[in-house]
Amino acid sequence: MNPVLEVEGLGKVYKQTSIRSRNFREDFGLWVKSLVNANKTNQRGTITALRNVDFKLDQGDVLGVVGRNGAGKSTLLKILAGIVKPSTGQVVYRGKLVSILDLGAGFHPDLTGRENIFFNGELLGLGKDRIHECFDEILEFSELGEFINEPVKHYSDGMYLRLAFSVFAHLETDILLLDEVISVGDIGFRQKSYGKIIDLANRGTTIIMVSHDPDQIKDICNKSLWLDKGEVMTFGSTSEVLNNYLEKFLIAETATLKNAVVSNHSITWPMGLNIRNELSVFGYSLKAKNKSPAEPQRTNDDLEIAIEFEKLNDEENLEITVTILSLYGTWVLADSYGLYERFHNSVKARGQYRCICTIPAGIINFGIYQLGFLVSKSEVLIYQNPCLMNFKIDVCEEEGVKKHLVRKAASLIKPLGKWEICRSEDSLPTP
């Protein structure tokens, strides 16, 4: 089967101009100056927005395009949409393409929601008969109810975006381009929007979306493209591309704490991190058990998390909780010695302590995570920083370990389940 979309050698070069749209007088003067210097050596340089971009998508693929600001993401979508002409290369489509680069751009503020459904729908290629057929579905999806007969200029931003998303979600197209348009409304409507995108893909629509939200890319896209300064860094499965992208720019980042020294997944405070004059923390670290701190942590390693501190008084017991969050902010793990009876009142007396928490192998999946800790006294939180530093867990390299599932669906935990399989007729009772 031929790909639905082929991009070959795509490049875009813009000429720099000294006219900056500051005010008419300044721009006119700069324009005259450019005419005077027209025959001199070209003083205007060029900006390469894209360079040698290649990829192919099949029917039903959902591609997430990631990269920092200025990486060329929006330029790529504009070229694919036919808004901008490429300097080099070509784009081959097989089917109808619709681009939604600005959600609700075709709405007229003085028209009602009902009128805008027909107005915007026809702009996007839906025929009037088709709009009549799916009008009730669009209205139900938008959850606007009686507000559908009000002018959209009276809508809140959330209502406006709901209506716009509901119209485009009922388009019939082979290829759909989206630019930062899925974060719509409250969490319930957002989940419904995610489901609609996935439903479109399951029905065969090929989707390309740009988003700065890694959660959106991870949840929706089966393939991803990482652009950096106009070049393709990686193209492939979302779990691998996203982790490579996030590792490149985030693995070395850590919370900036006064007088902290960061090295090999450890943070030390030579003068101590004073917490409410209750304790002073000197070190917090993570490593694979029986390995050096510099060696990589893998999914088949036990993880040792250590914290060293000094209790500054003989008052109530203190409880320290180790926390691990995903890079997207989801809590993966929180564990405290206070949960275990044998450690009751273990940190009450003044003095120095070293606590080690061991996380068994096979629990946390490969990826990039955030390490932190909480401190509480008499069940009252007195300090929290769940994002002290980032760390990475690699897929284990042992022979025989299957990697296809974690590559396709990179869940946060990966314990091995116990499976039993039999043919249905074999499991039926004998008559």
NUPA-322114 format. One line per field, with one value per residue (C-alpha): x, y, z. Coordinates in steps of 0.1 Angstrom, whole numbers, padded with zeros to 4 digits. Layout:
N
X X,...;
Y Y,...;
Z Z,...;
This chain:
431
X 0000,0013,0019,-0009,0017,0053,0077,0110,0139,0117,0135,0125,0148,0136,0153,0160,0147,0155,0119,0104,0069,0078,0061,0055,0082,0109,0098,0097,0132,0145,0128,0145,0178,0174,0168,0199,0220,0203,0234,0259,0269,0238,0236,0205,0212,0189,0172,0169,0136,0137,0164,0162,0130,0120,0092,0063,0029,0004,-0034,-0044,-0010,-0010,0022,0033,0058,0080,0108,0116,0104,0119,0126,0105,0073,0048,0067,0064,0026,0022,0041,0020,-0011,-0001,0001,0039,0058,0089,0123,0133,0118,0082,0051,0030,-0006,-0030,-0064,-0081,-0063,-0077,-0056,-0068,-0039,-0060,-0090,-0122,-0104,-0134,-0160,-0179,-0184,-0219,-0233,-0248,-0232,-0257,-0250,-0212,-0215,-0228,-0205,-0173,-0183,-0186,-0153,-0137,-0152,-0183,-0213,-0245,-0264,-0236,-0238,-0275,-0269,-0244,-0257,-0272,-0239,-0219,-0242,-0242,-0204,-0200,-0222,-0234,-0271,-0293,-0262,-0260,-0285,-0264,-0238,-0204,-0190,-0208,-0191,-0163,-0130,-0138,-0173,-0158,-0131,-0156,-0177,-0147,-0134,-0168,-0171,-0137,-0140,-0168,-0149,-0145,-0109,-0080,-0053,-0058,-0032,-0035,-0014,-0018,-0056,-0064,-0062,-0098,-0121,-0121,-0106,-0138,-0141,-0104,-0106,-0135,-0115,-0086,-0111,-0124,-0089,-0082,-0115,-0107,-0074,-0091,-0114,-0083,-0077,-0040,-0033,-0003,-0003,0021,0020,0043,0025,0043,0012,-0008,0019,0024,-0013,-0025,0004,0019,0047,0067,0091,0116,0128,0157,0168,0149,0165,0150,0167,0146,0116,0099,0078,0065,0080,0115,0114,0098,0122,0152,0139,0132,0165,0184,0169,0158,0180,0207,0183,0177,0160,0183,0188,0211,0245,0235,0260,0246,0266,0258,0221,0230,0225,0247,0245,0279,0265,0232,0197,0180,0143,0124,0152,0140,0167,0195,0198,0233,0228,0201,0211,0198,0217,0212,0219,0254,0264,0284,0265,0279,0265,0231,0199,0179,0144,0159,0178,0168,0170,0186,0175,0195,0191,0215,0205,0209,0180,0184,0163,0148,0112,0086,0094,0101,0089,0106,0088,0107,0088,0091,0071,0069,0084,0048,0040,0021,0029,0045,0056,0057,0071,0080,0095,0066,0044,0061,0054,0090,0102,0078,0095,0128,0138,0130,0163,0188,0216,0227,0208,0212,0180,0179,0148,0150,0126,0124,0133,0106,0083,0092,0093,0120,0118,0128,0115,0117,0131,0122,0112,0087,0092,0064,0061,0031,0015,0018,0038,0067,0088,0082,0102,0091,0111,0147,0164,0156,0169,0166,0158,0169,0154,0174,0197,0193,0189,0154,0137,0110,0110,0081,0054,0074,0083,0047,0030,0054,0034,0048,0050,0059,0055,0051,0015,0005,-0013,-0034,-0046,-0069,-0093,-0129,-0142,-0115,-0127,-0163,-0176,-0182,-0220;
Y 0000,0034,0059,0085,0113,0114,0143,0142,0166,0194,0227,0263,0293,0328,0361,0383,0419,0449,0461,0452,0469,0493,0524,0538,0565,0540,0513,0538,0550,0515,0506,0536,0526,0491,0505,0527,0497,0473,0472,0466,0433,0416,0427,0407,0371,0341,0320,0283,0272,0236,0215,0180,0168,0133,0111,0089,0083,0055,0056,0060,0072,0100,0120,0143,0170,0181,0206,0238,0272,0281,0244,0247,0229,0256,0261,0224,0225,0256,0239,0207,0229,0247,0281,0284,0272,0251,0262,0226,0191,0180,0168,0140,0136,0107,0119,0150,0173,0197,0220,0235,0258,0283,0268,0289,0312,0312,0322,0355,0371,0385,0352,0327,0294,0277,0300,0296,0258,0262,0291,0276,0240,0251,0270,0237,0217,0202,0205,0221,0188,0170,0198,0193,0155,0159,0191,0173,0154,0186,0203,0174,0171,0208,0206,0242,0235,0266,0289,0276,0304,0332,0352,0338,0372,0365,0331,0325,0313,0278,0278,0293,0266,0239,0249,0252,0218,0202,0214,0202,0169,0160,0167,0139,0140,0117,0139,0164,0190,0204,0231,0234,0230,0200,0217,0226,0233,0215,0181,0162,0178,0174,0137,0136,0156,0131,0103,0120,0123,0087,0077,0097,0078,0044,0052,0058,0095,0104,0131,0154,0175,0200,0204,0216,0192,0159,0143,0150,0135,0105,0098,0103,0098,0065,0082,0113,0137,0157,0189,0210,0241,0229,0195,0161,0147,0115,0100,0069,0055,0081,0065,0065,0099,0117,0102,0111,0147,0152,0136,0160,0191,0181,0153,0177,0202,0203,0225,0255,0253,0277,0262,0228,0207,0182,0152,0117,0116,0131,0165,0176,0207,0212,0237,0218,0225,0238,0229,0249,0244,0208,0191,0199,0178,0171,0147,0130,0105,0077,0048,0012,-0013,-0029,-0004,0028,0061,0068,0036,0038,0026,0000,-0015,-0047,-0029,-0023,0014,0027,0062,0076,0108,0120,0146,0158,0161,0194,0188,0161,0170,0151,0124,0135,0116,0118,0106,0097,0108,0099,0118,0113,0141,0152,0156,0124,0109,0075,0066,0079,0059,0067,0048,0062,0037,0008,0001,-0010,0025,0043,0072,0062,0098,0116,0120,0146,0133,0124,0098,0080,0065,0042,0033,0004,0003,-0033,-0040,-0044,-0017,0015,0014,0030,0068,0100,0108,0135,0127,0146,0143,0156,0162,0161,0165,0150,0144,0181,0188,0212,0209,0196,0195,0167,0180,0181,0164,0144,0108,0083,0046,0026,-0006,-0036,-0053,-0089,-0115,-0126,-0096,-0084,-0048,-0044,-0036,-0009,0006,0007,0016,0032,0029,0043,0009,-0025,-0054,-0087,-0099,-0136,-0147,-0178,-0186,-0214,-0219,-0210,-0245,-0260,-0239,-0249,-0274,-0309,-0315;
Z 0000,-0009,0019,0023,0027,0015,0023,0004,0008,0021,0028,0034,0033,0042,0032,0061,0058,0078,0077,0111,0111,0139,0125,0091,0092,0104,0079,0050,0058,0060,0027,0010,0025,0011,-0024,-0022,-0012,-0037,-0060,-0032,-0018,-0004,0032,0039,0050,0050,0076,0070,0086,0073,0058,0041,0059,0049,0063,0052,0068,0062,0065,0102,0114,0140,0139,0167,0157,0186,0191,0208,0197,0163,0154,0122,0134,0122,0090,0082,0088,0066,0038,0042,0042,0010,0027,0022,-0008,-0001,-0013,-0020,-0020,-0025,-0007,-0022,-0009,-0016,-0006,0007,0031,0057,0079,0112,0121,0140,0158,0150,0126,0103,0129,0126,0161,0152,0140,0164,0172,0150,0121,0126,0124,0088,0079,0093,0082,0046,0047,0059,0031,0046,0023,0036,0033,0053,0080,0083,0087,0115,0131,0161,0167,0166,0190,0214,0212,0220,0251,0244,0247,0244,0240,0204,0194,0210,0190,0196,0206,0239,0243,0269,0254,0265,0248,0216,0214,0222,0192,0169,0179,0175,0139,0128,0146,0123,0091,0065,0053,0046,0061,0090,0101,0137,0153,0191,0190,0213,0247,0247,0276,0310,0316,0307,0273,0267,0272,0248,0223,0227,0221,0189,0175,0182,0166,0135,0133,0138,0109,0087,0089,0089,0114,0119,0150,0166,0204,0232,0256,0258,0274,0242,0220,0242,0245,0210,0185,0173,0155,0162,0144,0164,0147,0159,0140,0109,0108,0116,0147,0150,0133,0146,0174,0198,0230,0216,0198,0228,0253,0231,0227,0264,0274,0252,0267,0302,0316,0326,0342,0379,0404,0412,0450,0468,0475,0459,0440,0414,0400,0389,0400,0434,0451,0480,0502,0517,0542,0546,0534,0565,0568,0594,0619,0622,0601,0577,0546,0532,0504,0482,0456,0433,0418,0407,0435,0432,0406,0407,0406,0372,0356,0339,0356,0338,0341,0356,0383,0419,0426,0458,0469,0498,0519,0545,0571,0606,0631,0649,0680,0702,0694,0674,0649,0613,0583,0549,0518,0486,0455,0418,0391,0354,0333,0326,0363,0370,0404,0399,0434,0469,0498,0534,0563,0583,0565,0583,0620,0628,0619,0642,0659,0643,0635,0668,0686,0677,0655,0620,0599,0566,0550,0520,0501,0477,0447,0433,0397,0372,0386,0368,0330,0308,0305,0322,0357,0384,0418,0450,0486,0512,0549,0574,0612,0630,0596,0587,0556,0564,0531,0496,0464,0441,0412,0425,0396,0365,0359,0332,0332,0302,0288,0301,0276,0288,0261,0257,0271,0247,0240,0215,0241,0260,0227,0215,0248,0272,0304,0337,0354,0339,0363,0345,0347,0350,0319,0313,0278,0266,0238,0246,0240,0262,0291,0289,0314,0301,0296;
